[in-house]
């Protein structure tokens, strides 16, 4: 493994992270914590799921992330009649050349906004599985890489709303983080009412503050953030404990465990540190773990939630002391 990042590199990372966070925050006022969580997914080279009720700014957050990067972006409006080939692309016959040619789908962009992903059928949702994991799609046995860096920012409404489909576990596991925006406080809501009009919004005025090369460099720097063995043990113990919970039918997989380590590295670098603290892990565990847990029928009948279980898990596993 490469040597850990130095103080200058950590400071540069924190400065770039803050610049993007401030830019995205212009479109989502009063939600700085949510914005920073969302950007952890970006700089950990992961994907983001934004889940909440309609009208709280899910799509605005997704579009603001795309608009803050000087990169290609596509928005896919997921509907019941959307086809998998609309996402991945299709091979068509060219009459002029008398050859088959690949026509790329909407997923071929640096940032893909999958709006209301749970309004399409499970078959269509599964079109994202390969590209989210491997950064490429296979059409007619031919592999086609997507542009790098690559990020899917998906929004979804709660599954109890009419006309939605539950995302399968394999799909959920490919999202590094899940965030919920929630309603703004009174001051933020008042500011929204005063600054936005029917013709223009802060989202329309966003300009990129970072390019793809800088994103790639920040991703590489985050991978070099030091994680002490006691912190690794803490993460492994948390993941293993979820598999023993009686309320959980499917616990955290190794992919989920690694996702928490990746996210913690970015959080540490975003604060100008070259090492992960146990508190980084504890702060990010709910966003990384909760959507990956599959609860037992008894737990669901008792109206237990995955967030409740993760909160209890963290309370029962105190953070370790890390020697200097």
N, C-alpha and C positions, 0 to 999 in steps of 0.2 A: 504494500500500500504506500502511496505517496506520503511525504511528510505532511504534518498538519499545517493548517494555514497560520500565517503569522498575524501580528496585530494590524499591520497595514492592510492586508488582504481582508481581514475581518471588518475593519472600518469601512473599506470600500464596499463590501457586500452590504453592510448595514445602511450605508448612504443610498445605494441603489434601491434597496428594499423600501426604504422610507419614501423615496421619490415616487415609486410606483404606488405605494399605499396612499400617499397624499393625493395622487391623481385620481385613483379609483374612488377615494373618499369624497371627491367632489360630486360624484354621481350617486353616492349612497351616504347621505349625511347621518351623523350620529351613530354609526355602526363601525367604528374603527377596529374593534376587536374582531368582528366578522371579516372585515377586509383583510386584516393581517393573517387570519386563519386561511382565507382563500389563497393568498399569495404564498403561503407555505407550500400548498399543493403545486403551484406553478414552479417554484424554484427547487422543489424536490423531484421534479420531472414526473409528476403524478397527475391524476385527474380529480376533478372536484364535482361533488353532487350537492346541489343547493335545494333543500327541501323546506317548503313552507306553504302557507295558504296563499291564495291569489292576492295580488295587489301590494305586497310588501317590498318589492324590489328585486325579486330573484333574477329576472331577465336583465334588469339594469345592472346588477352586479356582474353577471356573465359578460354582457356587452362592454362594460367598463374595463374589465380585464383585457378583453380583446383589443379595445381601443387604446389601451395604454402601451401596447407593444407595436413597434413598426414591423408588422408581419402580416401574412395573409390570414384572413379569418372568414369563416363561413357560418351562417346560421341555418340550422335545420329545424323547421317547425314540425314536430312529431304529431302526426294525426293517424286515425285508424286506417286510412287508405295508403299510408306511406309504405313503399316497397323497400326491401333490403337493397336492391340494385340502385335505388335513388341515393343511398348512403355510400355504398362501396364503389359503384360504377358498373359498367357493362361492356362486353365486347361486341362491337358492331361491324358489319361488313361494309367496307368502303367501295362504292361502285367504280370510282375513278381508278384506284390502285388495284382493285380486284383482290384486296387482302383484308383480313380481319384486323381491327385496331381497337385498342382499349380506350374507352371514354371514361375519364375519372369521375367519381361521384363527389358529393358534397364534403366527404370526410377528408379530402385532399387539401388541407390548409394547416397552418401552424396552430391556430386556435379554432376549435369547432364548438359552437354553442348549440347544444342539443336541447331545444326549448320544449318543456313539458314532455320529457322522454317517456313517461309512463302513460301517455295517451295513445301510444302505438301498440301494436300487437307484440307478444313475446318473440315471435319470429323476426320481426323488424328490429326489435331491441337487440337481438343476438347478433345482428350484423356488425355491432361495435365490439364484440368480444375479442376478436383476433387483433384488430388494429389498436385497441387500448392496451393490450398486453405486449404485442410484438412490434408496433409501429409500422405495420404493413397489412395489406389486404391481399387475399388470394382469390382471383377470378379466373375461372376456366383453367385451373391448375397452374396459373402464372402468378408469381408473387410481385406485388407492386408496393414499394416503400412510400410512406407519406413524408411530407416535409418535416424537418427537425429544426427546432424543438417542436413537440407535438403535445397538445393538451385538449382534452374534452372537458368542457364546463357544461354540465347537465342540470336542468331544473326539473323539479317534479312537485306536483301537488300531493297532499296526503292521500293515501290509498283509499280512504273511506269516502272520498269525493266521487260523485257519479262520473262514469266514463273513463276510469283509470284502470290500469293493469299493474299488479304488483311486480316490481323488478325481481328477477330470479337471483338466487344467492351468488351464482357465478358472476353476474353482472355487478352486483353491489360490491363484491370483493375486489373489483378492479378500480374502484374509486378510492384514492388515497385517503380523502377526507370527506365527511359529510357535515355541512353547516346548516344552521337554521337562522334566518335573519331576525324574525320577530317584528313586532310593531315598534315604531320609533317612539321615543319619549316626547313629551309635550313640546319642549323647545325645538327639537329636531323637526317635528311635524309642522310646527309653525313656520320654521325656516323654509321647509319644502313648499308650503303654501304661498309664501311671499316671493320666492325666487323662481318658481316654475310657472310657465304659462302654457296655453294650448299649442302654441307655435314653436316654442323652443324649450329645451331642458338642459341642465348641465351636461348630460350625456352627449348631447349634440355638439358641445363645445370642447370635448376632450381631444387632446392631441397626444401622440405617442411620446413617452419619456425614456424609452429604452428600446434597443433593437435586438434581433434574434441572437447576434453574436454575444452581446452582453448577457442575455438570458443563459446561453450555453456556458459562458464562463462562470456565472454564478452557480449554476447547477453543479459544475465540476468542483468549484470551491467548497460547496456544501458537503460534497461527498468526502472531503478530506478533514472535516471537523472531527476532532478526537472524541471517542466514546470510551470511557474508562470501564474496565471489566465489571465493577460493581453495578454500574448503570446498565450494562448489557444483561447482567443477571436479573436486575429489577424488571426489565422489559420481558425477558423470557419467563420469569415467574408469573408476571401478570397474565401473559398469554396462556400459559399452562393452567392457571387457576380457572380461567373461563371454561375450560373443557371439563372441569370437575363440578361445576355449578349444577345443582339439581334443576334449576329453572331454565337451563340452557340445553337445547337439543344439538346445536352445532356451535362450537366455540371458535376461538381465533386460530386461524391457520398460520403456518410459517410466513406466508405472504403478508398477512396482517401484522405479524410481529416485526418483520422487516420494514413495513410501511411506517410503523411508529418510530423506529430508529431513524429512518430517512427524514421524517417530519421534524423530529427533535433536533437533528443536525441543522436544518434550515432555521428553526426558531433560534437556536443558539447563535448562528451567524448573523441573523437579523438584528440581534442585540449586541453585535460587535464582539462576540466571544468565539474562541477557537476550540471550545470544548462544550460537551453537553452536560448540563446539570440534571440531577434527578427531577427537579421541579419542572424542567422542560417536558419530560416524559409525562409527568402527572397532569400538566396543563393540556396536553394534546391527546391523551388517551381517550377521552370521551368522543372526540371528533373522528378518531381513527378506528376505535373499537366498536362503538355502539351499532353502527349500521351493518356490521359484519356478524353480529350475534343473531342466531335463530332461536327464539324462545320456545319452550315446551308448551303444549296446549294448556296445562294447568296454570302456568305463569300468565299466559294470555287471558285465561278466564278470570284470574285474580287482578287483571289490569296492571300487571307489572310491565315496566318498559325497559328496553335495553339501556337507556340512559340511567335509570335507577340502579340497575345491576352494576354498571360500570362505576357509578358513584360509590356503591357499597364495596366493590372490589378495591378501589383506591383507598377507602377508609380502613380496610382490613390489611393492607400491605403498606406500611409506612415506608417513606423514601429512605434509601440507604445513605449512610454517611460515606462520602467519597474522600479518601485521603488526598491531601494536596501533593 
